[in-house]
Structure formats: structure tokens, C-alpha cells
Amino acid sequence: APNPVAARVLANAYDGLVVPDDQALQHHLGQMPVDRVGLEAPVATALSRMGLRTLSQVQALPRHSLARRFEAQVLKHLDALSGLRRLALTFYLPPDRFDVRIELNFDVQSHQALLFPLRRLTGDLSAFLCGRDSGVQRFDLHLEHAGLPDTVIKVGLLSAERDPAMLFELARGRLEQVQVEAPVRGFRLRAEDLPTFVPQHQELFDDRPQQSLPWEQLRERLRARLGDDAVHGLRFQADHRPECAWQASADSQPCAVPAAVKRPGWLLTEPQAVHQGSARILMGPERIESGWWDGDDVRRDYYLIETRAGQQGWAYRAVGEDGPLWLQGWFA
């Protein structure tokens, strides 16, 4: 057809139709039902209730009458069909998902033999993500068996990534934790969560040793090797007791330390007695009385102490007692 909008409409009604000029275009479009010319369903229904069945009947109406009854987009679409207004079609966007399968030439029963197709799949995924300027946060590995359901291995990241080496290492760590119950006939990788990739800010001259890993990659590698719950962050909560002042958080990013108080960054699992003469008091006491509402009431006087080696710690003594100090944490 002479314009793409008309060609799309006619392609839904005719097979192999060629419209050489505008006169033939008006003839074929005029015979089209109003519900087949690309108008929205409420507009087509309203035209049908007015007794208008074909596009030629709609085009015969005065333009000012259509303008009063319908939105301006209706006239724009009719003009685009006739070629009076040039409108570009919306570009085709591929689906936001990655689904690639590799069929193996023989039955595979070891993890080592699956590493080569895994590296190829993660490399293809990385190239796909780079082309779309996006990253991946979750994807599934499907191990296909003959006559048995697929073994699905879920790989999840805390943030969007697209580095091929990192994706391979994470998937490899998850794969090695799975016991292959039956021979593998096919390997498939599916990814549907493809958020926008935001690269990390880096210095122009990176003086980081080549053998060390950035925190993001080390975090994901530990989660892949040790499990999702092995790495977590910390967040503060409103409680004056040191052992209750923080909680584990799913967000592994470091949290900001409140500037109003000075608290140790490392709490001991069990308080340790401070031997007399082994440390001196730098500051204190700071009294903390809390926990009466949950049955774990504490009444302590806290002191900032310094050992002979120069380490600073946080120690306490129960209110009203004259015994030794108990070390509860170390300052960085």
C-alpha cells in the first residue's frame, strides 16, 4: 500500500493484496468494516451504533461533525489511512527475556562436562544484555532429562549484573551444589528479570590488585558458594541494648552509623571479663537501662577502655556491683 498504516490494516483482511495507487487504496479501504481499520474498540462500537458499517460511510461524514463527537486521535488515524498524514509505525521491540537452549550430543552425568555449555550460555546472555543496555538479576538453568522433569536451578543476584565471567562463576557455584539425578540431554538458560544496568563508578586509574575482587562480585560469589542466607547486611533498630540494636537485613550494602553515639563495630558473642590492670578507662560511665517490656531487663554502666596494646573496647559493669568490667565489643 502507499503508506504503512494502510498496509498494516489491509494485511489483516487480505492475502497477497497489492495496492498500486491512492485511488485503489480508497476503494479497498472503503469496503473495510469499521471494527477492522485500527480504531479503538469504544470508537468502533459508537460508529456501529450510529449505523456506520464501513469506512467509506465514516469518511462521507463532515469532518467537523466527527471532531465534535470523537477525540482528535480518530481524525488523525483516518488521515493516516488515506495518506493525508504521514505517521511512522512503532518499532518492534523484542520481548524482555532471554531463552536459549543447547542440545547436547550425548548424555552428560558430571558437572565438569556441563561447564562448557554453561560458559557459552552465560556469554550469550551477557552479549544480549549489553545490546539492550540492561542487566540480569534472576535467571533459571534447566537441565533436561529423557522422560523426567527438568532439573531447575535458580540463580539470584542482589543487583543487576552483566559481566560474563561473573555470571558464569555464579551459575557454576549453583550448579555444583546440585546432585544430577539423571543423564542430561539438553541445557537451557531462561532470564525474564532484566532491569536497567547501572554501572559502578570507578576511578580512572584503578590501583586495586589484580587478584582481588570488588565487593559486589565477592558478595555474589559467597552467596553462590555458601547459600543465599550466608551473606547479609545489618540495619539499626531503636533499642539501647547493644545486643539488640541491630538486625540482619537482606540488603548487603553497608548502613550508615549514627553520628550521635559511639558504638563498637564488633560485638562479642559472649562478654569477656577484663582483668584488673590490663586496661584503663578513657570515658564513662554511660548508663543504659532498658528491656523491661520483653523480660530481658538490663541495668549497666558502660565505659570506653583501652588495652595496653592500644585497642579500644566497650565494657560494662552492672549497676550497684563492684566486680570486674565485662568486655562486650571492640572499636575499629
Backbone torsions as a table, in degrees:
resi	resn	phi	psi	omega
1	ALA	NA	160.8	-178.2
2	PRO	-64.8	-21.8	178.3
3	ASN	-137.5	154.0	-173.4
4	PRO	-68.1	-30.7	-179.2
5	VAL	-65.9	-45.2	177.6
6	ALA	-66.2	-36.9	179.4
7	ALA	-62.7	-39.9	179.6
8	ARG	-66.7	-40.2	179.8
9	VAL	-66.7	-44.3	-178.6
10	LEU	-69.1	-31.9	-179.8
11	ALA	-65.9	-23.2	177.8
12	ASN	-80.2	-10.2	-176.5
13	ALA	-120.2	-25.1	-176.3
14	TYR	-122.8	158.2	178.3
15	ASP	-120.7	114.8	177.6
16	GLY	76.5	27.4	-178.7
17	LEU	-86.8	135.3	176.4
18	VAL	-121.3	122.4	-179.1
19	VAL	-107.4	109.1	-172.3
20	PRO	-78.0	-31.0	-173.8
21	ASP	-145.6	177.3	-177.3
22	ASP	-67.1	-32.0	-179.2
23	GLN	-65.8	-46.1	177.0
24	ALA	-66.2	-31.3	178.7
25	LEU	-64.6	-45.1	179.2
26	GLN	-63.0	-34.7	179.6
27	HIS	-65.2	-47.7	-177.2
28	HIS	-72.5	-38.3	178.9
29	LEU	-67.6	-35.8	-178.5
30	GLY	-62.8	-24.8	179.6
31	GLN	-86.9	-5.5	-177.4
32	MET	-74.7	138.0	173.7
33	PRO	-64.4	152.7	-175.8
34	VAL	-67.1	-23.5	179.8
35	ASP	-87.5	6.9	-179.7
36	ARG	-121.6	10.8	-175.0
37	VAL	-106.2	14.1	174.7
38	GLY	91.7	7.3	176.9
39	LEU	-77.9	155.0	176.8
40	GLU	-66.2	152.5	-174.4
41	ALA	-57.8	-43.7	178.6
42	PRO	-62.4	-36.1	179.6
43	VAL	-68.6	-44.7	179.1
44	ALA	-63.1	-38.4	178.1
45	THR	-65.0	-41.4	179.5
46	ALA	-64.7	-39.6	178.2
47	LEU	-65.8	-39.6	178.6
48	SER	-64.7	-37.4	178.9
49	ARG	-70.1	-20.9	175.5
50	MET	-83.0	0.0	179.8
51	GLY	89.1	12.1	-179.0
52	LEU	-98.5	117.5	-174.8
53	ARG	-105.1	-32.5	-176.5
54	THR	-119.6	164.9	-179.4
55	LEU	-68.3	-31.2	179.5
56	SER	-63.4	-35.0	177.7
57	GLN	-67.7	-35.8	177.9
58	VAL	-69.3	-41.7	-178.6
59	GLN	-68.8	-20.9	178.9
60	ALA	-78.0	-13.4	179.1
61	LEU	-74.2	151.5	175.0
62	PRO	-62.3	139.4	-177.3
63	ARG	-63.7	-38.1	-179.1
64	HIS	-66.0	-28.3	177.3
65	SER	-69.9	-42.2	176.8
66	LEU	-66.5	-36.0	-179.0
67	ALA	-65.1	-32.4	179.4
68	ARG	-76.0	-30.9	-173.9
69	ARG	-90.5	-28.6	-173.5
70	PHE	-128.6	167.3	178.6
71	GLU	-71.4	164.6	-176.7
72	ALA	-65.4	-23.8	-178.7
73	GLN	-64.2	-27.0	179.4
74	VAL	-66.8	-47.1	178.1
75	LEU	-65.1	-36.9	177.8
76	LYS	-62.3	-39.5	179.1
77	HIS	-68.6	-40.3	178.1
78	LEU	-64.8	-38.1	177.3
79	ASP	-67.3	-36.2	178.3
80	ALA	-67.1	-37.0	176.4
81	LEU	-62.6	-41.3	-177.3
82	SER	-80.9	-9.9	-178.6
83	GLY	90.0	4.0	178.6
84	LEU	-74.8	-24.6	179.1
85	ARG	-129.2	128.3	-178.1
86	ARG	-90.8	114.7	177.6
87	LEU	-122.8	136.3	178.5
88	ALA	-85.5	144.6	176.9
89	LEU	-76.8	153.8	177.4
90	THR	-69.8	135.0	-179.5
91	PHE	-66.6	148.3	176.8
92	TYR	-74.3	129.4	177.0
93	LEU	-112.1	123.1	178.5
94	PRO	-64.3	156.2	-177.9
95	PRO	-63.9	148.5	179.6
96	ASP	-79.7	65.2	177.1
97	ARG	-156.8	158.1	179.0
98	PHE	-127.1	125.6	-177.8
99	ASP	-144.3	103.5	-177.7
100	VAL	-130.7	138.2	-178.0
101	ARG	-125.6	140.4	174.9
102	ILE	-119.1	122.9	177.0
103	GLU	-90.9	124.5	-177.9
104	LEU	-80.9	147.9	-177.7
105	ASN	-79.0	-14.3	-178.8
106	PHE	-152.3	164.9	179.4
107	ASP	-70.9	132.9	-177.8
108	VAL	-115.2	133.3	-179.4
109	GLN	-124.6	0.2	-178.1
110	SER	-119.5	151.6	177.8
111	HIS	-67.3	-33.6	-175.7
112	GLN	-62.5	-37.6	-179.4
113	ALA	-73.1	-16.6	179.6
114	LEU	-88.9	-7.3	-176.8
115	LEU	-70.2	-35.6	-179.8
116	PHE	-64.6	-51.6	175.9
117	PRO	-64.3	-30.5	177.5
118	LEU	-65.2	-41.7	178.4
119	ARG	-64.2	-37.3	178.7
120	ARG	-68.2	-41.3	-179.3
121	LEU	-66.8	-43.7	178.9
122	THR	-67.3	-32.8	174.9
123	GLY	-66.2	-41.5	175.9
124	ASP	-64.4	-38.9	177.6
125	LEU	-63.4	-41.9	179.1
126	SER	-63.3	-42.7	178.4
127	ALA	-64.3	-37.9	178.1
128	PHE	-63.9	-42.0	-179.4
129	LEU	-69.0	-39.6	178.8
130	CYS	-63.7	-38.2	178.6
131	GLY	-66.5	-26.0	-179.6
132	ARG	-102.7	2.4	-178.9
133	ASP	54.1	47.7	-179.8
134	SER	-136.9	176.4	176.9
135	GLY	-128.8	-178.0	179.4
136	VAL	-127.0	139.7	179.5
137	GLN	-117.6	-24.7	176.1
138	ARG	-147.1	137.3	173.3
139	PHE	-151.0	160.4	-175.6
140	ASP	-117.4	140.7	171.6
141	LEU	-106.7	125.8	179.9
142	HIS	-110.0	120.0	172.6
143	LEU	-98.4	111.6	-175.1
144	GLU	-89.6	133.6	179.8
145	HIS	-119.1	162.7	178.7
146	ALA	-85.7	115.1	176.7
147	GLY	76.7	7.4	180.0
148	LEU	-129.9	155.8	176.9
149	PRO	-63.6	155.2	-179.6
150	ASP	-67.0	145.4	169.6
151	THR	-87.7	115.8	-175.7
152	VAL	-102.3	125.5	178.0
153	ILE	-114.0	117.1	-178.3
154	LYS	-93.5	130.7	178.9
155	VAL	-118.4	120.9	-179.3
156	GLY	-123.8	142.0	178.7
157	LEU	-118.2	154.3	178.4
158	LEU	-79.6	-21.9	177.9
159	SER	-144.9	160.7	-177.5
160	ALA	-69.0	133.2	178.8
161	GLU	-136.8	161.6	176.4
162	ARG	-150.0	11.0	177.4
163	ASP	-71.2	125.4	-175.6
164	PRO	-63.0	-39.1	180.0
165	ALA	-65.5	-39.7	180.0
166	MET	-68.2	-43.4	178.7
167	LEU	-61.7	-39.1	179.1
168	PHE	-65.8	-44.3	-178.9
169	GLU	-63.8	-40.3	179.6
170	LEU	-66.3	-45.8	179.1
171	ALA	-65.3	-36.7	178.0
172	ARG	-64.0	-42.4	177.9
173	GLY	-61.4	-39.9	177.6
174	ARG	-69.6	-38.6	-178.1
175	LEU	-65.3	-38.7	-176.8
176	GLU	-71.3	-15.1	177.5
177	GLN	-84.7	-8.9	-175.5
178	VAL	-99.2	134.2	175.0
179	GLN	-86.6	117.4	-179.2
180	VAL	-74.9	111.8	-174.6
181	GLU	-82.1	-27.0	-176.2
182	ALA	-143.7	160.6	178.5
183	PRO	-58.1	142.4	-176.9
184	VAL	-96.9	126.6	179.4
185	ARG	-100.0	-27.9	-177.6
186	GLY	-148.1	154.3	-178.7
187	PHE	-126.5	129.2	-174.8
188	ARG	-135.7	141.4	177.1
189	LEU	-124.6	126.0	179.8
190	ARG	-125.5	132.9	178.2
191	ALA	-138.7	123.6	179.8
192	GLU	-119.9	-17.0	178.6
193	ASP	-95.3	94.1	-174.4
194	LEU	-121.5	75.9	180.0
195	PRO	-74.1	171.3	177.9
196	THR	-66.8	136.1	-178.2
197	PHE	-89.2	126.3	178.1
198	VAL	-113.2	106.3	-178.0
199	PRO	-68.1	152.4	179.1
200	GLN	-78.3	143.5	176.5
201	HIS	-72.0	130.0	-179.9
202	GLN	-128.0	155.2	177.0
203	GLU	-72.7	154.0	178.5
204	LEU	-64.0	-41.5	177.6
205	PHE	-112.5	104.0	-176.3
206	ASP	-88.4	113.8	179.2
207	ASP	-94.4	14.9	179.4
208	ARG	-71.0	133.1	177.9
209	PRO	-57.3	147.7	-175.7
210	GLN	-66.1	-28.0	-176.0
211	GLN	-82.9	-12.4	-178.9
212	SER	-88.8	158.1	-178.1
213	LEU	-112.5	144.8	170.7
214	PRO	-65.7	159.1	-173.8
215	TRP	-58.7	-40.0	-176.7
216	GLU	-61.3	-44.9	-179.0
217	GLN	-70.3	-39.2	177.5
218	LEU	-63.5	-40.5	178.9
219	ARG	-60.4	-47.5	-177.9
220	GLU	-68.9	-34.7	178.8
221	ARG	-67.2	-40.3	177.6
222	LEU	-64.3	-40.0	178.6
223	ARG	-65.3	-37.8	179.5
224	ALA	-68.8	-36.3	-177.7
225	ARG	-81.5	-40.9	-170.6
226	LEU	-104.9	-13.3	-178.8
227	GLY	114.6	162.0	-176.3
228	ASP	-65.5	-30.1	-175.9
229	ASP	-90.6	2.8	-176.6
230	ALA	-77.6	-26.9	-177.8
231	VAL	-121.7	126.6	178.6
232	HIS	-150.1	165.3	177.8
233	GLY	-99.6	-178.1	179.0
234	LEU	-123.3	147.3	174.3
235	ARG	-140.3	148.7	-177.6
236	PHE	-81.8	153.3	172.1
237	GLN	-137.4	158.8	-172.8
238	ALA	-76.1	87.5	176.4
239	ASP	-155.5	129.7	-177.2
240	HIS	-77.1	-22.1	178.3
241	ARG	-67.7	127.1	-176.0
242	PRO	-58.7	-40.0	-177.4
243	GLU	-72.4	-10.6	179.2
244	CYS	-116.9	6.6	-174.3
245	ALA	-85.7	-0.4	178.1
246	TRP	-142.6	160.3	177.7
247	GLN	-140.1	154.4	174.7
248	ALA	-69.3	142.7	-177.6
249	SER	-131.2	149.1	177.3
250	ALA	-68.8	-25.7	178.5
251	ASP	-79.2	118.0	-177.3
252	SER	-89.0	4.7	176.5
253	GLN	-73.2	143.1	-179.7
254	PRO	-63.8	139.8	179.6
255	CYS	-94.7	153.0	-178.6
256	ALA	-73.3	139.8	180.0
257	VAL	-86.1	130.5	177.6
258	PRO	-58.5	133.4	-176.8
259	ALA	-81.5	-15.1	-174.2
260	ALA	-75.9	-28.1	-177.1
261	VAL	-126.3	156.7	177.3
262	LYS	-110.5	114.6	-177.5
263	ARG	-127.5	148.9	-179.6
264	PRO	-70.4	146.4	178.3
265	GLY	-85.3	-11.3	-178.6
266	TRP	-130.4	110.9	176.4
267	LEU	-96.5	136.6	177.2
268	LEU	-76.2	151.0	177.9
269	THR	-64.7	-42.3	176.3
270	GLU	-131.1	134.1	178.4
271	PRO	-59.6	146.7	-179.3
272	GLN	-118.2	141.1	-179.6
273	ALA	-69.5	138.8	177.4
274	VAL	-97.8	117.9	-177.6
275	HIS	-70.2	143.1	-177.6
276	GLN	-62.4	129.6	179.9
277	GLY	90.6	-9.1	-179.3
278	SER	-87.3	-10.3	-179.3
279	ALA	-151.8	156.1	177.0
280	ARG	-119.7	151.5	-177.3
281	ILE	-85.8	125.5	178.0
282	LEU	-96.7	-33.2	-175.3
283	MET	-155.7	149.2	175.9
284	GLY	135.0	174.7	4.5
285	PRO	-89.0	157.0	170.8
286	GLU	-118.1	113.5	-174.0
287	ARG	-86.5	134.1	176.5
288	ILE	-125.8	118.5	175.0
289	GLU	-125.3	113.6	-174.7
290	SER	-162.3	168.8	174.1
291	GLY	92.0	9.7	-179.1
292	TRP	-66.1	-22.1	-175.2
293	TRP	-82.2	-16.6	-178.4
294	ASP	-117.7	11.8	176.7
295	GLY	82.6	2.0	-179.9
296	ASP	-116.7	58.7	-175.3
297	ASP	-71.6	135.9	176.6
298	VAL	-128.0	143.3	174.3
299	ARG	-135.9	100.0	-172.3
300	ARG	-133.0	151.7	169.8
301	ASP	-110.7	118.4	-176.2
302	TYR	-98.9	146.3	-179.1
303	TYR	-132.9	144.5	170.1
304	LEU	-90.0	116.9	-175.6
305	ILE	-116.9	162.9	177.5
306	GLU	-136.2	128.7	-179.8
307	THR	-82.0	173.8	178.4
308	ARG	-65.3	-25.4	178.7
309	ALA	-82.8	-2.7	178.7
310	GLY	94.7	2.4	178.6
311	GLN	-78.1	140.2	177.9
312	GLN	-104.5	132.1	-178.7
313	GLY	-131.5	173.5	-179.9
314	TRP	-120.1	115.7	-176.4
315	ALA	-127.4	158.3	-177.2
316	TYR	-139.8	164.1	173.5
317	ARG	-138.8	136.0	179.5
318	ALA	-60.5	142.5	-178.4
319	VAL	-62.9	128.9	178.2
320	GLY	90.5	-2.3	179.7
321	GLU	-107.0	153.2	179.8
322	ASP	-114.5	18.3	-177.6
323	GLY	-77.4	-169.4	-179.0
324	PRO	-71.0	161.5	173.2
325	LEU	-75.6	150.8	178.4
326	TRP	-115.9	119.6	-179.3
327	LEU	-77.1	124.7	-178.8
328	GLN	-111.8	-21.7	-179.5
329	GLY	-164.9	164.1	178.3
330	TRP	-113.9	143.8	172.6
331	PHE	-88.9	147.5	-179.7
332	ALA	-68.2	NA	NA
